[in-house]
Amino acid sequence: MQPCRNLTLIRYNCRMFERYTESARRTILFAKQWASSFGSSQISSEHLLSGIMADEDLATYLLRPASLEQMVFQIKQERSCGQEMPSDADAPLSDEAKSILKLSPEEADHLQDMRIGNEHLLLCLLKETKCYAAQLLTSKGVSLLTAPRANRQFKERSLAGGQDGPASLSSKGCDPS
């Protein structure tokens, strides 16, 4: 399923998303699609995590030692609400998802990054320790201790390769269909 380029960002304050990279914006659209495919009436932390995992380069590097396929399977098993929702249905953000998105500019500022990328969403997700996705990641060995170090190493590797870092990587691969 390809994200539609002319979709508004899920009817949320678009100004809020100005600093977000294209990849992070796609993550939010993918999260909406995942919520729909799981039969959920709202976008929660597990849907954001699923959207982050669509950025395979970043996710594979930052989410080690966790297996992306195993996590998607576990999320489907534990959090699927049954019948798929219509993809055009309005899915509001859960309180935990709002908190994650609200914290992401602060995280980017703390790391002295001008743009908000999936790496910032992931770190904020991990800070929401009571949410399902953070607990899942922690159970797979991903934590606030391991993720920032992996993020720095990933940025250094990306810069050495002539790229602008993780915030500029394109999203590919894992989608909810």
N, CA and C atoms as an extended XYZ file, in Angstrom:
531
Properties=species:S:1:pos:R:3:atomname:S:1:resname:S:1:resid:I:1 pbc="F F F"
N         0.839       -1.164        0.000 N   MET     1
C         0.000        0.000        0.000 CA  MET     1
C         0.887        1.231        0.000 C   MET     1
N         0.776        2.069       -0.982 N   GLN     2
C         1.568        3.287       -1.079 CA  GLN     2
C         0.865        4.432       -0.367 C   GLN     2
N         1.573        5.227        0.450 N   PRO     3
C         0.921        6.365        1.072 CA  PRO     3
C         0.583        7.404        0.007 C   PRO     3
N        -0.582        7.968        0.115 N   CYS     4
C        -1.038        8.961       -0.857 CA  CYS     4
C        -0.377       10.296       -0.562 C   CYS     4
N         0.298       10.857       -1.531 N   ARG     5
C         1.044       12.099       -1.322 CA  ARG     5
C         0.141       13.300       -1.057 C   ARG     5
N        -1.087       13.292       -1.578 N   ASN     6
C        -1.924       14.465       -1.388 CA  ASN     6
C        -2.839       14.341       -0.168 C   ASN     6
N        -2.606       13.336        0.656 N   LEU     7
C        -3.361       13.215        1.899 CA  LEU     7
C        -2.916       14.297        2.868 C   LEU     7
N        -3.863       14.901        3.536 N   THR     8
C        -3.459       15.803        4.614 CA  THR     8
C        -2.991       14.929        5.758 C   THR     8
N        -2.171       15.463        6.592 N   LEU     9
C        -1.616       14.659        7.676 CA  LEU     9
C        -2.695       14.367        8.710 C   LEU     9
N        -3.592       13.480        8.330 N   ILE    10
C        -4.592       12.914        9.212 CA  ILE    10
C        -5.385       13.997        9.939 C   ILE    10
N        -5.611       15.089        9.251 N   ARG    11
C        -6.409       16.200        9.773 CA  ARG    11
C        -5.860       16.786       11.066 C   ARG    11
N        -4.580       16.684       11.264 N   TYR    12
C        -3.989       17.283       12.442 CA  TYR    12
C        -3.366       18.604       12.028 C   TYR    12
N        -2.968       19.359       13.000 N   ASN    13
C        -2.348       20.641       12.757 CA  ASN    13
C        -1.087       20.445       11.904 C   ASN    13
N        -1.195       20.786       10.625 N   CYS    14
C        -0.069       20.561        9.709 CA  CYS    14
C         1.148       21.386       10.094 C   CYS    14
N         0.927       22.532       10.712 N   ARG    15
C         2.051       23.354       11.149 CA  ARG    15
C         2.928       22.581       12.143 C   ARG    15
N         2.289       21.736       12.924 N   MET    16
C         3.016       20.918       13.888 CA  MET    16
C         4.043       20.027       13.198 C   MET    16
N         3.787       19.661       11.962 N   PHE    17
C         4.627       18.697       11.260 CA  PHE    17
C         5.657       19.350       10.332 C   PHE    17
N         5.806       20.672       10.377 N   GLU    18
C         6.740       21.352        9.479 CA  GLU    18
C         8.179       20.885        9.650 C   GLU    18
N         8.597       20.613       10.867 N   ARG    19
C         9.980       20.193       11.125 CA  ARG    19
C        10.211       18.719       10.841 C   ARG    19
N         9.136       17.967       10.629 N   TYR    20
C         9.260       16.524       10.412 CA  TYR    20
C         9.855       16.243        9.038 C   TYR    20
N        10.730       15.264        8.996 N   THR    21
C        11.292       14.831        7.721 CA  THR    21
C        10.191       14.128        6.928 C   THR    21
N        10.422       13.955        5.652 N   GLU    22
C         9.469       13.230        4.809 CA  GLU    22
C         9.264       11.813        5.347 C   GLU    22
N        10.338       11.188        5.784 N   SER    23
C        10.264        9.839        6.319 CA  SER    23
C         9.407        9.796        7.592 C   SER    23
N         9.558       10.773        8.477 N   ALA    24
C         8.759       10.814        9.707 CA  ALA    24
C         7.289       11.086        9.383 C   ALA    24
N         7.031       11.914        8.395 N   ARG    25
C         5.640       12.156        7.975 CA  ARG    25
C         5.026       10.875        7.416 C   ARG    25
N         5.820       10.151        6.640 N   ARG    26
C         5.331        8.870        6.104 CA  ARG    26
C         5.049        7.885        7.239 C   ARG    26
N         5.879        7.927        8.268 N   THR    27
C         5.667        7.062        9.428 CA  THR    27
C         4.284        7.300       10.024 C   THR    27
N         3.890        8.550       10.122 N   ILE    28
C         2.588        8.878       10.701 CA  ILE    28
C         1.462        8.393        9.786 C   ILE    28
N         1.650        8.538        8.475 N   LEU    29
C         0.650        8.008        7.541 CA  LEU    29
C         0.592        6.486        7.599 C   LEU    29
N         1.757        5.845        7.681 N   PHE    30
C         1.790        4.389        7.834 CA  PHE    30
C         1.115        3.974        9.141 C   PHE    30
N         1.324        4.743       10.212 N   ALA    31
C         0.695        4.426       11.497 CA  ALA    31
C        -0.825        4.428       11.359 C   ALA    31
N        -1.352        5.381       10.611 N   LYS    32
C        -2.800        5.424       10.369 CA  LYS    32
C        -3.243        4.170        9.606 C   LYS    32
N        -2.454        3.765        8.610 N   GLN    33
C        -2.789        2.572        7.841 CA  GLN    33
C        -2.704        1.312        8.711 C   GLN    33
N        -1.684        1.246        9.572 N   TRP    34
C        -1.554        0.099       10.472 CA  TRP    34
C        -2.745        0.045       11.418 C   TRP    34
N        -3.139        1.188       11.978 N   ALA    35
C        -4.288        1.220       12.893 CA  ALA    35
C        -5.523        0.674       12.185 C   ALA    35
N        -5.716        1.109       10.962 N   SER    36
C        -6.858        0.635       10.172 CA  SER    36
C        -6.773       -0.865        9.930 C   SER    36
N        -5.593       -1.358        9.554 N   SER    37
C        -5.446       -2.784        9.253 CA  SER    37
C        -5.587       -3.652       10.507 C   SER    37
N        -5.298       -3.081       11.691 N   PHE    38
C        -5.455       -3.811       12.950 CA  PHE    38
C        -6.872       -3.696       13.499 C   PHE    38
N        -7.729       -2.917       12.817 N   GLY    39
C        -9.096       -2.740       13.284 CA  GLY    39
C        -9.211       -1.781       14.452 C   GLY    39
N        -8.220       -0.930       14.644 N   SER    40
C        -8.212        0.005       15.763 CA  SER    40
C        -8.900        1.308       15.372 C   SER    40
N        -9.626        1.887       16.312 N   SER    41
C       -10.317        3.151       16.049 CA  SER    41
C        -9.430        4.355       16.347 C   SER    41
N        -8.232        4.128       16.867 N   GLN    42
C        -7.302        5.227       17.118 CA  GLN    42
C        -5.864        4.793       16.846 C   GLN    42
N        -5.010        5.771       16.639 N   ILE    43
C        -3.587        5.518       16.378 CA  ILE    43
C        -2.864        5.499       17.719 C   ILE    43
N        -2.259        4.363       18.042 N   SER    44
C        -1.573        4.179       19.318 CA  SER    44
C        -0.076        3.981       19.097 C   SER    44
N         0.626        3.768       20.192 N   SER    45
C         2.083        3.643       20.133 CA  SER    45
C         2.523        2.488       19.246 C   SER    45
N         1.804        1.364       19.258 N   GLU    46
C         2.200        0.224       18.434 CA  GLU    46
C         2.060        0.530       16.947 C   GLU    46
N         1.143        1.412       16.595 N   HIS    47
C         0.989        1.798       15.193 CA  HIS    47
C         2.129        2.725       14.775 C   HIS    47
N         2.528        3.630       15.690 N   LEU    48
C         3.700        4.474       15.404 CA  LEU    48
C         4.950        3.613       15.258 C   LEU    48
N         5.108        2.639       16.143 N   LEU    49
C         6.264        1.738       16.054 CA  LEU    49
C         6.251        0.994       14.718 C   LEU    49
N         5.097        0.496       14.319 N   SER    50
C         4.989       -0.195       13.029 CA  SER    50
C         5.365        0.737       11.887 C   SER    50
N         4.951        2.004       11.990 N   GLY    51
C         5.323        2.990       10.977 CA  GLY    51
C         6.819        3.255       10.957 C   GLY    51
N         7.429        3.339       12.134 N   ILE    52
C         8.883        3.534       12.228 CA  ILE    52
C         9.608        2.356       11.588 C   ILE    52
N         9.077        1.145       11.792 N   MET    53
C         9.724       -0.043       11.238 CA  MET    53
C         9.667       -0.072        9.714 C   MET    53
N         8.813        0.751        9.113 N   ALA    54
C         8.765        0.830        7.653 CA  ALA    54
C        10.061        1.431        7.101 C   ALA    54
N        10.753        2.229        7.913 N   ASP    55
C        12.052        2.787        7.528 CA  ASP    55
C        13.095        1.721        7.864 C   ASP    55
N        13.221        0.731        6.986 N   GLU    56
C        14.009       -0.469        7.285 CA  GLU    56
C        15.457       -0.191        7.654 C   GLU    56
N        16.104        0.733        6.948 N   ASP    57
C        17.513        1.009        7.248 CA  ASP    57
C        17.671        1.464        8.692 C   ASP    57
N        16.900        2.452        9.071 N   LEU    58
C        16.974        2.987       10.425 CA  LEU    58
C        16.504        1.961       11.443 C   LEU    58
N        15.352        1.344       11.183 N   ALA    59
C        14.772        0.396       12.150 CA  ALA    59
C        15.692       -0.795       12.394 C   ALA    59
N        16.241       -1.342       11.338 N   THR    60
C        17.130       -2.496       11.485 CA  THR    60
C        18.324       -2.128       12.341 C   THR    60
N        18.846       -0.934       12.165 N   TYR    61
C        20.019       -0.510       12.910 CA  TYR    61
C        19.674       -0.153       14.356 C   TYR    61
N        18.619        0.630       14.563 N   LEU    62
C        18.297        1.109       15.899 CA  LEU    62
C        17.591        0.085       16.768 C   LEU    62
N        16.880       -0.832       16.148 N   LEU    63
C        16.080       -1.770       16.934 CA  LEU    63
C        16.787       -3.093       17.183 C   LEU    63
N        18.080       -3.171       16.859 N   ARG    64
C        18.813       -4.386       17.193 CA  ARG    64
C        18.794       -4.580       18.687 C   ARG    64
N        18.671       -5.715       19.206 N   PRO    65
C        18.694       -7.037       18.595 CA  PRO    65
C        17.305       -7.540       18.196 C   PRO    65
N        16.290       -6.700       18.302 N   ALA    66
C        14.921       -7.136       18.004 CA  ALA    66
C        14.754       -7.465       16.522 C   ALA    66
N        13.898       -8.404       16.230 N   SER    67
C        13.562       -8.771       14.859 CA  SER    67
C        12.303       -8.013       14.450 C   SER    67
N        12.379       -7.272       13.347 N   LEU    68
C        11.236       -6.492       12.891 CA  LEU    68
C        10.036       -7.388       12.604 C   LEU    68
N        10.275       -8.501       11.931 N   GLU    69
C         9.175       -9.405       11.572 CA  GLU    69
C         8.505       -9.968       12.818 C   GLU    69
N         9.303      -10.347       13.816 N   GLN    70
C         8.744      -10.885       15.052 CA  GLN    70
C         7.908       -9.838       15.782 C   GLN    70
N         8.385       -8.595       15.775 N   MET    71
C         7.634       -7.542       16.456 CA  MET    71
C         6.306       -7.272       15.766 C   MET    71
N         6.309       -7.195       14.435 N   VAL    72
C         5.053       -6.973       13.704 CA  VAL    72
C         4.082       -8.116       13.989 C   VAL    72
N         4.575       -9.347       13.968 N   PHE    73
C         3.733      -10.508       14.252 CA  PHE    73
C         3.156      -10.417       15.666 C   PHE    73
N         4.003      -10.073       16.634 N   GLN    74
C         3.548       -9.978       18.021 CA  GLN    74
C         2.510       -8.871       18.183 C   GLN    74
N         2.733       -7.725       17.547 N   ILE    75
C         1.761       -6.631       17.621 CA  ILE    75
C         0.424       -7.088       17.045 C   ILE    75
N         0.464       -7.757       15.886 N   LYS    76
C        -0.776       -8.248       15.271 CA  LYS    76
C        -1.493       -9.223       16.187 C   LYS    76
N        -0.738      -10.137       16.806 N   GLN    77
C        -1.322      -11.150       17.686 CA  GLN    77
C        -1.956      -10.527       18.928 C   GLN    77
N        -1.239       -9.581       19.532 N   GLU    78
C        -1.661       -9.060       20.828 CA  GLU    78
C        -2.568       -7.842       20.749 C   GLU    78
N        -2.483       -7.071       19.661 N   ARG    79
C        -3.190       -5.797       19.636 CA  ARG    79
C        -4.233       -5.656       18.528 C   ARG    79
N        -4.382       -6.661       17.698 N   SER    80
C        -5.375       -6.584       16.628 CA  SER    80
C        -6.769       -6.603       17.234 C   SER    80
N        -7.621       -5.713       16.746 N   CYS    81
C        -8.986       -5.582       17.286 CA  CYS    81
C       -10.008       -6.322       16.440 C   CYS    81
N        -9.545       -7.076       15.501 N   GLY    82
C       -10.484       -7.830       14.673 CA  GLY    82
C       -10.574       -7.294       13.264 C   GLY    82
N       -11.774       -6.946       12.876 N   GLN    83
C       -12.042       -6.552       11.494 CA  GLN    83
C       -11.343       -5.244       11.130 C   GLN    83
N       -10.791       -5.229        9.925 N   GLU    84
C       -10.102       -4.047        9.425 CA  GLU    84
C       -11.076       -2.886        9.288 C   GLU    84
N       -10.620       -1.692        9.668 N   MET    85
C       -11.429       -0.474        9.551 CA  MET    85
C       -11.265        0.083        8.137 C   MET    85
N       -12.241        0.828        7.644 N   PRO    86
C       -12.076        1.478        6.341 CA  PRO    86
C       -10.871        2.412        6.376 C   PRO    86
N       -10.074        2.407        5.316 N   SER    87
C        -8.843        3.206        5.311 CA  SER    87
C        -9.107        4.702        5.310 C   SER    87
N       -10.321        5.116        4.912 N   ASP    88
C       -10.623        6.546        4.909 CA  ASP    88
C       -11.249        7.007        6.229 C   ASP    88
N       -11.401        6.097        7.186 N   ALA    89
C       -11.968        6.443        8.492 CA  ALA    89
C       -11.011        7.352        9.250 C   ALA    89
N       -11.581        8.323        9.927 N   ASP    90
C       -10.768        9.219       10.743 CA  ASP    90
C       -10.316        8.482       11.990 C   ASP    90
N        -9.034        8.366       12.169 N   ALA    91
C        -8.492        7.697       13.350 CA  ALA    91
C        -7.748        8.737       14.174 C   ALA    91
N        -8.302        9.103       15.326 N   PRO    92
C        -7.604       10.083       16.169 CA  PRO    92
C        -6.381        9.469       16.833 C   PRO    92
N        -5.514       10.322       17.292 N   LEU    93
C        -4.339        9.876       18.033 CA  LEU    93
C        -4.742        9.545       19.469 C   LEU    93
N        -4.210        8.462       19.986 N   SER    94
C        -4.401        8.149       21.409 CA  SER    94
C        -3.602        9.164       22.217 C   SER    94
N        -3.865        9.234       23.513 N   ASP    95
C        -3.123       10.162       24.370 CA  ASP    95
C        -1.629        9.864       24.341 C   ASP    95
N        -1.266        8.559       24.333 N   GLU    96
C         0.164        8.202       24.313 CA  GLU    96
C         0.798        8.622       22.992 C   GLU    96
N         0.094        8.482       21.878 N   ALA    97
C         0.635        8.891       20.574 CA  ALA    97
C         0.785       10.414       20.519 C   ALA    97
N        -0.188       11.125       21.068 N   LYS    98
C        -0.082       12.597       21.130 CA  LYS    98
C         1.143       13.001       21.930 C   LYS    98
N         1.355       12.327       23.049 N   SER    99
C         2.505       12.635       23.900 CA  SER    99
C         3.821       12.382       23.168 C   SER    99
N         3.885       11.280       22.440 N   ILE   100
C         5.098       10.941       21.686 CA  ILE   100
C         5.378       12.022       20.635 C   ILE   100
N         4.351       12.419       19.906 N   LEU   101
C         4.532       13.450       18.874 CA  LEU   101
C         4.844       14.808       19.490 C   LEU   101
N         4.274       15.087       20.644 N   LYS   102
C         4.521       16.360       21.317 CA  LYS   102
C         5.953       16.451       21.854 C   LYS   102
N         6.502       15.316       22.303 N   LEU   103
C         7.861       15.291       22.848 CA  LEU   103
C         8.948       15.313       21.768 C   LEU   103
N         8.600       14.907       20.554 N   SER   104
C         9.627       14.747       19.513 CA  SER   104
C        10.376       16.030       19.161 C   SER   104
N         9.745       17.216       19.107 N   PRO   105
C        10.556       18.415       18.857 CA  PRO   105
C        11.568       18.690       19.968 C   PRO   105
N        11.165       18.423       21.204 N   GLU   106
C        12.088       18.607       22.324 CA  GLU   106
C        13.278       17.655       22.210 C   GLU   106
N        13.008       16.425       21.800 N   GLU   107
C        14.082       15.436       21.636 CA  GLU   107
C        15.038       15.865       20.528 C   GLU   107
N        14.485       16.345       19.424 N   ALA   108
C        15.329       16.825       18.319 CA  ALA   108
C        16.172       18.013       18.777 C   ALA   108
N        15.570       18.941       19.520 N   ASP   109
C        16.317       20.092       20.036 CA  ASP   109
C        17.428       19.637       20.976 C   ASP   109
N        17.108       18.688       21.850 N   HIS   110
C        18.103       18.155       22.788 CA  HIS   110
C        19.297       17.552       22.048 C   HIS   110
N        19.020       16.898       20.926 N   LEU   111
C        20.094       16.282       20.130 CA  LEU   111
C        20.692       17.247       19.107 C   LEU   111
N        20.250       18.500       19.166 N   GLN   112
C        20.711       19.560       18.272 CA  GLN   112
C        20.457       19.227       16.806 C   GLN   112
N        19.285       18.648       16.535 N   ASP   113
C        18.867       18.349       15.173 CA  ASP   113
C        17.790       19.342       14.763 C   ASP   113
N        17.925       19.896       13.577 N   MET   114
C        16.937       20.861       13.090 CA  MET   114
C        15.629       20.173       12.705 C   MET   114
N        15.728       18.976       12.136 N   ARG   115
C        14.557       18.258       11.648 CA  ARG   115
C        14.205       17.124       12.620 C   ARG   115
N        12.946       16.754       12.627 N   ILE   116
C        12.457       15.663       13.475 CA  ILE   116
C        12.321       14.430       12.599 C   ILE   116
N        13.075       13.402       12.928 N   GLY   117
C        13.058       12.170       12.144 CA  GLY   117
C        12.519       11.003       12.946 C   GLY   117
N        12.504        9.847       12.328 N   ASN   118
C        12.021        8.644       12.992 CA  ASN   118
C        12.828        8.296       14.238 C   ASN   118
N        14.105        8.649       14.231 N   GLU   119
C        14.928        8.359       15.406 CA  GLU   119
C        14.420        9.120       16.626 C   GLU   119
N        13.909       10.353       16.414 N   HIS   120
C        13.363       11.135       17.525 CA  HIS   120
C        12.028       10.546       17.981 C   HIS   120
N        11.222       10.109       17.027 N   LEU   121
C         9.957        9.462       17.380 CA  LEU   121
C        10.224        8.206       18.209 C   LEU   121
N        11.228        7.438       17.803 N   LEU   122
C        11.561        6.209       18.521 CA  LEU   122
C        12.011        6.511       19.955 C   LEU   122
N        12.874        7.495       20.118 N   LEU   123
C        13.351        7.836       21.462 CA  LEU   123
C        12.200        8.312       22.344 C   LEU   123
N        11.292        9.100       21.787 N   CYS   124
C        10.135        9.569       22.561 CA  CYS   124
C         9.194        8.424       22.883 C   CYS   124
N         9.062        7.497       21.961 N   LEU   125
C         8.243        6.314       22.200 CA  LEU   125
C         8.802        5.531       23.388 C   LEU   125
N        10.111        5.372       23.425 N   LEU   126
C        10.749        4.651       24.532 CA  LEU   126
C        10.577        5.386       25.860 C   LEU   126
N        10.468        6.716       25.814 N   LYS   127
C        10.279        7.496       27.045 CA  LYS   127
C         8.872        7.334       27.608 C   LYS   127
N         7.927        6.945       26.778 N   GLU   128
C         6.558        6.659       27.232 CA  GLU   128
C         6.543        5.228       27.769 C   GLU   128
N         7.191        5.014       28.885 N   THR   129
C         7.480        3.667       29.379 CA  THR   129
C         6.247        2.802       29.631 C   THR   129
N         5.084        3.406       29.839 N   LYS   130
C         3.876        2.625       30.125 CA  LYS   130
C         3.137        2.205       28.859 C   LYS   130
N         3.547        2.704       27.712 N   CYS   131
C         2.825        2.349       26.488 CA  CYS   131
C         3.256        0.964       25.993 C   CYS   131
N         2.368        0.335       25.269 N   TYR   132
C         2.593       -1.022       24.790 CA  TYR   132
C         3.884       -1.130       23.970 C   TYR   132
N         4.093       -0.202       23.039 N   ALA   133
C         5.251       -0.292       22.147 CA  ALA   133
C         6.569       -0.194       22.919 C   ALA   133
N         6.632        0.686       23.909 N   ALA   134
C         7.862        0.807       24.715 CA  ALA   134
C         8.110       -0.479       25.493 C   ALA   134
N         7.064       -1.067       26.037 N   GLN   135
C         7.217       -2.319       26.774 CA  GLN   135
C         7.650       -3.453       25.851 C   GLN   135
N         7.094       -3.473       24.632 N   LEU   136
C         7.493       -4.485       23.648 CA  LEU   136
C         8.972       -4.327       23.301 C   LEU   136
N         9.392       -3.096       23.009 N   LEU   137
C        10.798       -2.853       22.661 CA  LEU   137
C        11.726       -3.243       23.811 C   LEU   137
N        11.340       -2.868       25.019 N   THR   138
C        12.162       -3.198       26.193 CA  THR   138
C        12.288       -4.711       26.344 C   THR   138
N        11.200       -5.418       26.100 N   SER   139
C        11.247       -6.886       26.213 CA  SER   139
C        12.146       -7.505       25.140 C   SER   139
N        12.385       -6.766       24.057 N   LYS   140
C        13.239       -7.259       22.970 CA  LYS   140
C        14.672       -6.738       23.075 C   LYS   140
N        14.986       -6.026       24.169 N   GLY   141
C        16.353       -5.571       24.385 CA  GLY   141
C        16.662       -4.181       23.866 C   GLY   141
N        15.641       -3.437       23.449 N   VAL   142
C        15.842       -2.060       22.984 CA  VAL   142
C        15.426       -1.146       24.128 C   VAL   142
N        16.298       -0.210       24.491 N   SER   143
C        15.999        0.667       25.620 CA  SER   143
C        16.555        2.059       25.382 C   SER   143
N        16.276        2.949       26.320 N   LEU   144
C        16.833        4.303       26.242 CA  LEU   144
C        18.342        4.292       26.440 C   LEU   144
N        18.876        3.194       26.918 N   LEU   145
C        20.335        3.074       27.040 CA  LEU   145
C        20.963        2.664       25.713 C   LEU   145
N        20.298        1.786       24.971 N   THR   146
C        20.880        1.282       23.723 CA  THR   146
C        20.537        2.148       22.514 C   THR   146
N        19.331        2.691       22.450 N   ALA   147
C        18.883        3.414       21.254 CA  ALA   147
C        19.684        4.690       20.970 C   ALA   147
N        19.948        5.564       21.954 N   PRO   148
C        20.715        6.777       21.628 CA  PRO   148
C        22.123        6.471       21.106 C   PRO   148
N        22.771        5.467       21.683 N   ARG   149
C        24.113        5.088       21.230 CA  ARG   149
C        24.045        4.577       19.791 C   ARG   149
N        23.060        3.730       19.512 N   ALA   150
C        22.889        3.213       18.150 CA  ALA   150
C        22.563        4.344       17.184 C   ALA   150
N        21.788        5.322       17.636 N   ASN   151
C        21.442        6.461       16.793 CA  ASN   151
C        22.685        7.266       16.419 C   ASN   151
N        23.552        7.516       17.407 N   ARG   152
C        24.804        8.249       17.119 CA  ARG   152
C        25.667        7.477       16.128 C   ARG   152
N        25.800        6.175       16.336 N   GLN   153
C        26.601        5.352       15.431 CA  GLN   153
C        25.996        5.347       14.032 C   GLN   153
N        24.671        5.297       13.959 N   PHE   154
C        23.998        5.292       12.658 CA  PHE   154
C        24.229        6.616       11.931 C   PHE   154
N        24.140        7.729       12.666 N   LYS   155
C        24.386        9.046       12.067 CA  LYS   155
C        25.813        9.145       11.547 C   LYS   155
N        26.765        8.686       12.353 N   GLU   156
C        28.163        8.735       11.939 CA  GLU   156
C        28.383        7.889       10.690 C   GLU   156
N        27.789        6.712       10.661 N   ARG   157
C        27.916        5.831        9.501 CA  ARG   157
C        27.274        6.471        8.266 C   ARG   157
N        26.109        7.092        8.451 N   SER   158
C        25.413        7.726        7.337 CA  SER   158
C        26.193        8.913        6.802 C   SER   158
N        26.756        9.726        7.719 N   LEU   159
C        27.536       10.884        7.297 CA  LEU   159
C        28.814       10.461        6.584 C   LEU   159
N        29.422        9.398        7.059 N   ALA   160
C        30.636        8.894        6.416 CA  ALA   160
C        30.328        8.388        5.012 C   ALA   160
N        29.111        7.921        4.810 N   GLY   161
C        28.701        7.418        3.502 CA  GLY   161
C        28.208        8.510        2.575 C   GLY   161
N        28.278        9.783        3.026 N   GLY   162
C        27.876       10.888        2.175 CA  GLY   162
C        26.400       11.220        2.248 C   GLY   162
N        25.684       10.617        3.198 N   GLN   163
C        24.275       10.930        3.346 CA  GLN   163
C        24.119       11.980        4.438 C   GLN   163
N        22.915       12.507        4.568 N   ASP   164
C        22.650       13.535        5.559 CA  ASP   164
C        22.264       12.977        6.909 C   ASP   164
N        22.388       11.692        7.131 N   GLY   165
C        22.011       11.095        8.394 CA  GLY   165
C        20.652       10.435        8.297 C   GLY   165
N        20.225        9.836        9.389 N   PRO   166
C        19.009        9.055        9.362 CA  PRO   166
C        17.767        9.857        9.003 C   PRO   166
N        17.722       11.127        9.326 N   ALA   167
C        16.527       11.909        9.050 CA  ALA   167
C        16.273       12.067        7.554 C   ALA   167
N        17.267       11.791        6.715 N   SER   168
C        17.077       11.963        5.277 CA  SER   168
C        16.832       10.655        4.540 C   SER   168
N        16.884        9.525        5.254 N   LEU   169
C        16.718        8.241        4.584 CA  LEU   169
C        15.277        8.056        4.143 C   LEU   169
N        15.109        7.400        3.019 N   SER   170
C        13.760        7.164        2.536 CA  SER   170
C        13.167        5.949        3.207 C   SER   170
N        11.856        5.950        3.306 N   SER   171
C        11.137        4.829        3.885 CA  SER   171
C        10.834        3.832        2.781 C   SER   171
N        10.999        2.556        3.085 N   LYS   172
C        10.722        1.540        2.078 CA  LYS   172
C        10.398        0.232        2.772 C   LYS   172
N         9.821       -0.636        2.043 N   GLY   173
C         9.661       -1.992        2.554 CA  GLY   173
C         8.401       -2.256        3.317 C   GLY   173
N         8.502       -2.347        4.609 N   CYS   174
C         7.445       -2.826        5.498 CA  CYS   174
C         6.220       -1.923        5.435 C   CYS   174
N         5.106       -2.428        4.906 N   ASP   175
C         3.874       -1.648        4.956 CA  ASP   175
C         2.733       -2.533        5.428 C   ASP   175
N         1.646       -1.908        5.877 N   PRO   176
C         0.592       -2.659        6.537 CA  PRO   176
C        -0.217       -3.581        5.666 C   PRO   176
N        -0.095       -3.540        4.369 N   SER   177
C        -0.939       -4.388        3.515 CA  SER   177
C        -0.387       -5.782        3.396 C   SER   177
